[in-house]
Amino acid sequence: MNEKIFKGLSHIGASGIVIGIIMIVVGLTAGILSIVAGANALTLKKNILF
């Protein structure tokens, strides 16, 4: 019984670490894309004539 609980907890811990790493990668990617899009918007702002 204790071994079953121990194995279950180890799987939960490992999946938590994997999900955390995936969330960090997704967050960094979204941040970088946001910065690039903002820089492109600032460069395109110069071409707008009113």
Rosetta constraint file for C-alpha pairs under 8 A:
AtomPair CA 1 CA 5 HARMONIC 6.51 0.50
AtomPair CA 2 CA 6 HARMONIC 6.12 0.50
AtomPair CA 3 CA 7 HARMONIC 6.10 0.50
AtomPair CA 4 CA 8 HARMONIC 6.15 0.50
AtomPair CA 5 CA 9 HARMONIC 6.14 0.50
AtomPair CA 6 CA 10 HARMONIC 6.19 0.50
AtomPair CA 7 CA 11 HARMONIC 6.31 0.50
AtomPair CA 8 CA 12 HARMONIC 6.29 0.50
AtomPair CA 9 CA 13 HARMONIC 6.10 0.50
AtomPair CA 10 CA 14 HARMONIC 6.13 0.50
AtomPair CA 11 CA 15 HARMONIC 6.08 0.50
AtomPair CA 12 CA 16 HARMONIC 6.14 0.50
AtomPair CA 13 CA 17 HARMONIC 6.36 0.50
AtomPair CA 14 CA 18 HARMONIC 6.30 0.50
AtomPair CA 15 CA 19 HARMONIC 6.08 0.50
AtomPair CA 16 CA 20 HARMONIC 6.09 0.50
AtomPair CA 17 CA 21 HARMONIC 6.27 0.50
AtomPair CA 18 CA 22 HARMONIC 6.26 0.50
AtomPair CA 19 CA 23 HARMONIC 6.14 0.50
AtomPair CA 20 CA 24 HARMONIC 6.28 0.50
AtomPair CA 21 CA 25 HARMONIC 6.33 0.50
AtomPair CA 22 CA 26 HARMONIC 6.17 0.50
AtomPair CA 23 CA 27 HARMONIC 5.98 0.50
AtomPair CA 24 CA 28 HARMONIC 6.15 0.50
AtomPair CA 25 CA 29 HARMONIC 6.13 0.50
AtomPair CA 26 CA 30 HARMONIC 6.12 0.50
AtomPair CA 27 CA 31 HARMONIC 6.14 0.50
AtomPair CA 28 CA 32 HARMONIC 6.13 0.50
AtomPair CA 29 CA 33 HARMONIC 6.14 0.50
AtomPair CA 30 CA 34 HARMONIC 6.09 0.50
AtomPair CA 31 CA 35 HARMONIC 6.27 0.50
AtomPair CA 32 CA 36 HARMONIC 6.23 0.50
AtomPair CA 33 CA 37 HARMONIC 6.07 0.50
AtomPair CA 34 CA 38 HARMONIC 6.11 0.50
AtomPair CA 35 CA 39 HARMONIC 6.19 0.50
AtomPair CA 36 CA 40 HARMONIC 6.20 0.50
AtomPair CA 37 CA 41 HARMONIC 6.17 0.50
AtomPair CA 38 CA 42 HARMONIC 6.26 0.50
AtomPair CA 39 CA 43 HARMONIC 6.35 0.50
AtomPair CA 40 CA 44 HARMONIC 6.18 0.50
AtomPair CA 41 CA 45 HARMONIC 6.10 0.50
AtomPair CA 42 CA 46 HARMONIC 7.18 0.50
AtomPair CA 43 CA 47 HARMONIC 7.82 0.50
AtomPair CA 44 CA 48 HARMONIC 7.25 0.50
